[in-house]
């Protein structure tokens, strides 16, 4: 008999998870898209200005900037996916 009441108590709690995490998941997904766009933009910029980068010896600077952008994209992707998995009902 007590297990019936347990289900009645847990059912609303299970349904709250997706609602509470929905806006966070959307923000994290948007942030990940922005970071991906930044990486693509940086690649396009470096391809277009490759000769200038080589002439002035800016390869180490550009590599470090690119690594930083990739690290940011990695963190935002992990966060977005983690929130997405937590949001989905099982």
ZIPEZI-V161088 format. One record per residue. N is the residue number from 1. RES is the residue in one letter. PSI is psi in radians with two decimals (999 if undefined). OMEGA is omega as a letter, one per 20 degrees, with the letter a starting at -180 (none if undefined). NEAR is the number of other ideal C-beta (glycine too) atoms within 10 Angstrom. Layout:
n->{N | N}
res->{RES | RES}
psi->{PSI | PSI}
omega->{OMEGA | OMEGA}
near->{NEAR | NEAR}
This chain:
n->{1 | 2 | 3 | 4 | 5 | 6 | 7 | 8 | 9 | 10 | 11 | 12 | 13 | 14 | 15 | 16 | 17 | 18 | 19 | 20 | 21 | 22 | 23 | 24 | 25 | 26 | 27 | 28 | 29 | 30 | 31 | 32 | 33 | 34 | 35 | 36 | 37 | 38 | 39 | 40 | 41 | 42 | 43 | 44 | 45 | 46 | 47 | 48 | 49 | 50 | 51 | 52 | 53 | 54 | 55 | 56 | 57 | 58 | 59 | 60 | 61 | 62 | 63 | 64 | 65 | 66 | 67 | 68 | 69 | 70 | 71 | 72 | 73 | 74 | 75 | 76 | 77 | 78 | 79 | 80 | 81 | 82 | 83 | 84 | 85 | 86 | 87 | 88 | 89 | 90}
res->{X | X | X | X | X | X | X | X | X | X | X | X | X | X | X | X | X | X | X | X | X | X | X | X | X | X | X | X | X | X | X | X | X | X | X | X | X | X | X | X | X | X | X | X | X | X | X | X | X | X | X | X | X | X | X | X | X | X | X | X | X | X | X | X | X | X | X | X | X | X | X | X | X | X | X | X | X | X | X | X | X | X | X | X | X | X | X | X | X | X}
psi->{-0.68 | -0.52 | -0.45 | -0.67 | -0.57 | -0.74 | -0.70 | -0.53 | -0.71 | -0.48 | -0.83 | -0.59 | -0.72 | -0.63 | -0.33 | -0.54 | -0.97 | -0.61 | -0.70 | -0.60 | -0.12 | -0.87 | -0.63 | -0.72 | -0.73 | -0.75 | -0.74 | -0.68 | -0.72 | -0.74 | -0.71 | -0.70 | -0.69 | -0.78 | -0.69 | -0.70 | -0.67 | -0.72 | -0.79 | -0.74 | -0.73 | -0.69 | -0.81 | -0.74 | -0.76 | -0.59 | -0.74 | -0.60 | 0.44 | -0.74 | -0.69 | -0.71 | -0.74 | -0.74 | -0.76 | 0.06 | 0.72 | 0.21 | -0.83 | -0.68 | -0.81 | -0.66 | -0.76 | -0.71 | -0.74 | -0.73 | -0.71 | -0.74 | -0.67 | -0.67 | -0.72 | -0.76 | -0.71 | -0.83 | -0.75 | -0.57 | -0.78 | -0.78 | -0.79 | -0.75 | -0.68 | -0.80 | -0.64 | -0.72 | -0.69 | -0.52 | -0.59 | 2.31 | 2.59 | 999}
omega->{a | a | r | r | r | r | r | r | a | a | r | r | r | a | r | a | r | a | a | a | a | a | r | r | r | r | a | r | r | r | r | r | r | a | r | r | r | r | r | r | r | r | r | r | a | r | a | a | a | a | r | r | a | a | a | r | a | a | a | r | a | r | r | r | a | r | r | r | r | r | r | r | r | a | a | r | r | a | a | a | r | r | r | r | r | a | a | r | a | none}
near->{4 | 5 | 7 | 7 | 9 | 9 | 9 | 9 | 8 | 10 | 9 | 8 | 8 | 11 | 10 | 9 | 14 | 13 | 9 | 11 | 17 | 12 | 9 | 14 | 21 | 14 | 13 | 20 | 17 | 12 | 17 | 20 | 12 | 12 | 20 | 15 | 11 | 14 | 14 | 12 | 11 | 16 | 12 | 10 | 12 | 17 | 9 | 10 | 14 | 12 | 8 | 10 | 17 | 10 | 9 | 10 | 8 | 14 | 12 | 8 | 11 | 15 | 12 | 10 | 13 | 14 | 10 | 11 | 18 | 14 | 11 | 17 | 19 | 12 | 13 | 19 | 16 | 12 | 17 | 21 | 14 | 12 | 18 | 14 | 11 | 13 | 16 | 11 | 7 | 5}
